């Protein structure tokens, strides 16, 4: 069994959006099948209003979870809409998609998360798909001192609204009140991480504070205790254990596949009909 705790670093992405990058390609082997986690948030619209204009993806899934605020989405599949507070977009880029995500000005702290999930080599060129998940679609389990939002996977008798995933993933948003605990049973061999959104918690006897992540490898069960209020996401998935060739917004298995993707972008043949 192995545990690792880390924070992240500030980066600028898109047309000028300030982000806190929790992990990316330097930890891809360790976090497999998860490639990237960004935490974005600010009460100053100048930090995010320029957004993420049209850009491509191939070979991955992007999961955008709005904690507070609004993002306007549009893509080459013809999807268009707004992701509001508490809602998600789960986008499978597959063989190729071009989209834009443009935050709207928000009074207060606009904040959210974006997770990238790698696709297995036999699914990287599958047809792209978009799923917009609304608040009322996300089941919420409430017990004494515990609230669990089930985004993907299962918790007790609740199943998340994101179905037919190409990689088996559980994604939970968990809040624990002071003095309560939460036990999570990990599927054999799965990579699991918890990222603290608010407060501080004891994760397998390790104290983890806000904006920090703890990664678990080869655990059967994880216990979390709340010395005070803590809110965190818990994400678990089956590792792919495949080669990674990463070029910006495109993640394939070989350098040749990357070259082909960027060649198709320049030639205008990136989007498959």
URQUIQUI-V699445 format. One record per residue. N is the residue number from 1. RES is the residue in one letter. PSI is psi in whole degrees, 0 to 359 (none if undefined). Layout:
N/RES/PSI
N/RES/PSI
This chain:
1/X/147
2/X/138
3/X/143
4/X/140
5/X/135
6/X/169
7/X/238
8/X/200
9/X/158
10/X/139
11/X/164
12/X/127
13/X/176
14/X/221
15/X/7
16/X/52
17/X/128
18/X/124
19/X/159
20/X/109
21/X/115
22/X/315
23/X/159
24/X/212
25/X/336
26/X/344
27/X/13
28/X/323
29/X/323
30/X/321
31/X/358
32/X/126
33/X/11
34/X/133
35/X/324
36/X/144
37/X/121
38/X/139
39/X/117
40/X/142
41/X/139
42/X/152
43/X/8
44/X/109
45/X/335
46/X/340
47/X/344
48/X/348
49/X/335
50/X/339
51/X/202
52/X/85
53/X/178
54/X/126
55/X/157
56/X/162
57/X/149
58/X/143
59/X/4
60/X/172
61/X/140
62/X/134
63/X/110
64/X/120
65/X/111
66/X/116
67/X/317
68/X/134
69/X/194
70/X/142
71/X/130
72/X/128
73/X/143
74/X/143
75/X/173
76/X/351
77/X/351
78/X/2
79/X/143
80/X/134
81/X/187
82/X/132
83/X/118
84/X/177
85/X/127
86/X/2
87/X/168
88/X/159
89/X/131
90/X/104
91/X/123
92/X/107
93/X/325
94/X/231
95/X/344
96/X/133
97/X/148
98/X/130
99/X/172
100/X/146
101/X/114
102/X/107
103/X/143
104/X/150
105/X/135
106/X/134
107/X/113
108/X/199
109/X/108
110/X/128
111/X/152
112/X/181
113/X/146
114/X/127
115/X/137
116/X/132
117/X/129
118/X/150
119/X/144
120/X/155
121/X/328
122/X/0
123/X/356
124/X/330
125/X/26
126/X/166
127/X/133
128/X/151
129/X/151
130/X/135
131/X/122
132/X/121
133/X/117
134/X/162
135/X/314
136/X/348
137/X/346
138/X/114
139/X/143
140/X/124
141/X/124
142/X/126
143/X/179
144/X/115
145/X/9
146/X/133
147/X/129
148/X/120
149/X/124
150/X/102
151/X/315
152/X/149
153/X/203
154/X/147
155/X/117
156/X/238
157/X/13
158/X/136
159/X/133
160/X/157
161/X/346
162/X/111
163/X/170
164/X/43
165/X/146
166/X/341
167/X/133
168/X/115
169/X/143
170/X/136
171/X/112
172/X/143
173/X/114
174/X/134
175/X/131
176/X/132
177/X/164
178/X/129
179/X/2
180/X/166
181/X/166
182/X/129
183/X/133
184/X/126
185/X/120
186/X/135
187/X/145
188/X/125
189/X/359
190/X/149
191/X/131
192/X/137
193/X/154
194/X/134
195/X/123
196/X/122
197/X/323
198/X/140
199/X/209
200/X/142
201/X/162
202/X/111
203/X/106
204/X/46
205/X/11
206/X/125
207/X/124
208/X/127
209/X/175
210/X/139
211/X/22
212/X/154
213/X/144
214/X/130
215/X/137
216/X/129
217/X/131
218/X/36
219/X/147
220/X/326
221/X/143
222/X/131
223/X/132
224/X/131
225/X/149
226/X/99
227/X/337
228/X/191
229/X/138
230/X/138
231/X/135
232/X/159
233/X/145
234/X/122
235/X/131
236/X/140
237/X/160
238/X/121
239/X/146
240/X/326
241/X/47
242/X/158
243/X/148
244/X/125
245/X/112
246/X/123
247/X/91
248/X/243
249/X/6
250/X/131
251/X/115
252/X/194
253/X/338
254/X/158
255/X/325
256/X/320
257/X/324
258/X/314
259/X/318
260/X/317
261/X/314
262/X/331
263/X/318
264/X/324
265/X/314
266/X/333
267/X/353
268/X/20
269/X/16
270/X/320
271/X/120
272/X/138
273/X/none
